[in-house]
Structures are given as structure tokens and as C-alpha cells.
Amino acid sequence: MERLLFLGNIGAPEIILIALLILLLFGGKKIPELMKGLGKGVKSFKDGLKEMDADDDKNPDEPKKDA
């Protein structure tokens, strides 16, 4: 497994432990709702990136504006 930026060397036992902790904290009924919200957030982020790329393609000579 690749080394992640802040997790160091993480293996299967650590992933199982994290999953069990999440299950204990949120319960079985809340996890699907959390994953649905996470999926919507990721989709929205990707759509925003695509929109920015499309805007850059339309106006390549226009100077970039800082947010």
C-alpha cells in the first residue's frame, strides 16, 4: 500500500480498527447517510473543477482572478 501523507504505514488491522470505531460512534443506520453526503460533496467538487476548466478553455487570454 502506498504511504499516505499523514497516516504513515497503515495496514489492514488499522483499517479494520478505524471502521469499527466509526461503526461504534455513528451506528449502522447513520453510516449510509454519511456516505451519501460525502458522495454528493465529492461530486459537487468535481463538477466545480470541470466548470473552472471549461471557463479557462473559453477565455484563455483573460488574466486569472484571485478569489
C-alpha positions in Angstrom: 0.0 0.0 0.0 1.3 3.5 -0.8 2.4 5.7 2.0 -0.3 8.3 2.7 0.7 11.9 3.6 -0.2 11.9 7.3 -1.0 8.2 8.1 2.4 6.6 7.7 2.3 2.9 7.2 -1.3 1.8 7.6 -2.3 -1.8 7.1 -5.4 -4.0 7.3 -5.6 -4.2 11.1 -5.6 -0.4 11.4 -8.2 0.0 8.7 -10.4 -2.6 10.5 -10.0 -0.8 13.8 -10.9 2.6 12.3 -14.0 1.0 10.6 -15.1 -0.5 14.0 -14.6 2.9 15.7 -16.7 4.6 13.1 -19.4 2.0 13.5 -19.5 2.4 17.2 -19.6 6.2 17.0 -22.3 6.6 14.4 -24.2 3.4 14.4 -25.2 1.2 11.5 -28.2 3.4 10.5 -26.2 6.7 10.2 -23.3 5.5 8.1 -25.2 5.2 4.8 -26.4 8.8 5.3 -22.9 10.0 5.9 -21.6 8.2 2.8 -24.4 9.7 0.7 -23.5 13.2 1.9 -19.8 12.5 1.2 -20.6 11.3 -2.3 -22.6 14.4 -3.0 -19.8 16.6 -1.8 -17.2 14.9 -3.9 -19.5 15.1 -7.0 -20.1 18.8 -6.4 -16.3 19.4 -6.0 -15.6 17.6 -9.3 -18.3 19.5 -11.1 -16.8 22.7 -9.9 -13.4 21.7 -11.2 -14.9 20.8 -14.6 -16.7 24.2 -14.7 -13.4 26.0 -13.9 -11.6 24.1 -16.7 -14.4 24.9 -19.1 -14.2 28.6 -18.2 -10.4 28.6 -18.7 -10.9 27.0 -22.2 -13.4 29.7 -23.2 -11.2 32.6 -22.2 -7.5 31.6 -22.4 -6.2 35.2 -22.8 -8.2 36.6 -19.8 -6.0 37.0 -16.7 -6.7 34.8 -13.7 -8.6 36.4 -10.8 -7.6 35.6 -7.3 -10.5 34.5 -5.1 
